[in-house]
Amino acid sequence: MGNYEVSVAASAEAAISVSTAAVVDDAEQADIGFPMKKLGAFGQSAAGTVEVAHMGSLPIENPGLHLLRFSSEVKKQQLLIDRIRLRRMDRIK
């Protein structure tokens, strides 16, 4: 279906990693241990500021739903997501 560039405008109190996977018919997919492809990470933001982080390329081979998982290594995290942008990198011929 194509390659998409993923960027996130967010404010975080600590480092956040972003992972993705196509949705499958498996209840275990909701668990933290389910295998997902790591897209990238972004670090702590200056207090009260929203920063844009480019996560990299997300290849989508089949139509359907995809999950984005935002995870942190700290016990208590405050994450404010302003926007998530998917931009098509290639065109259908």
C-alpha positions in Angstrom: 0.0 0.0 0.0 2.9 2.3 0.6 5.5 3.9 2.9 4.4 6.6 5.4 6.5 9.0 7.4 5.3 9.2 11.0 5.8 12.3 13.1 4.4 13.1 16.5 4.0 16.6 18.1 3.9 15.9 21.9 5.1 16.9 25.3 6.5 14.3 27.6 8.0 14.3 31.1 10.4 11.4 30.3 11.5 9.4 27.2 8.8 7.7 25.2 9.3 4.9 22.6 6.8 4.4 19.8 6.1 0.9 18.3 3.6 -0.3 15.6 2.0 -3.4 14.4 -0.9 -4.3 12.1 -4.1 -5.3 13.9 -4.6 -9.1 14.0 -7.4 -11.1 15.4 -5.6 -12.0 18.6 -6.5 -10.7 22.1 -2.9 -11.0 23.2 -2.1 -8.1 21.0 -3.2 -5.8 23.8 -0.5 -7.1 26.1 2.7 -5.2 26.6 4.8 -8.2 25.5 3.2 -8.6 22.1 5.9 -8.2 19.4 5.8 -4.8 17.6 8.2 -3.0 15.3 9.9 -0.1 17.0 9.4 3.1 15.0 11.5 5.5 17.1 11.6 7.5 20.4 11.5 11.0 21.6 12.9 12.5 24.8 11.8 14.7 27.6 10.3 18.0 26.5 11.0 21.4 28.1 8.3 22.2 30.6 5.0 23.1 28.9 6.3 22.9 25.3 5.2 20.7 22.4 8.0 19.3 20.3 7.8 17.5 16.9 9.6 14.1 16.7 10.1 12.2 13.4 9.6 8.5 14.0 10.7 7.2 10.7 9.1 5.2 7.9 6.1 2.9 8.4 5.7 0.4 5.6 2.0 -0.6 5.1 1.7 -3.7 2.9 -2.0 -4.6 3.4 -5.0 -2.3 4.0 -6.4 -2.4 7.5 -5.8 -1.0 11.0 -2.4 -0.4 12.6 -1.6 0.1 16.2 0.7 2.8 17.6 2.0 2.0 21.1 3.5 4.8 23.2 5.5 3.4 26.1 7.6 4.8 28.8 10.1 3.3 31.2 9.1 5.4 34.2 6.3 4.5 36.6 4.3 7.6 36.2 4.3 9.5 32.9 2.4 12.5 31.7 2.2 12.6 27.9 0.3 15.2 25.9 -0.1 14.4 22.2 -1.0 17.4 20.1 -1.0 15.6 16.7 0.2 12.5 14.9 1.0 13.0 11.2 1.2 10.2 8.6 2.6 11.4 5.3 2.7 9.2 2.2 6.3 8.9 0.9 5.6 7.2 -2.4 2.9 7.4 -5.0 0.8 4.8 -6.7 1.7 4.5 -10.4 
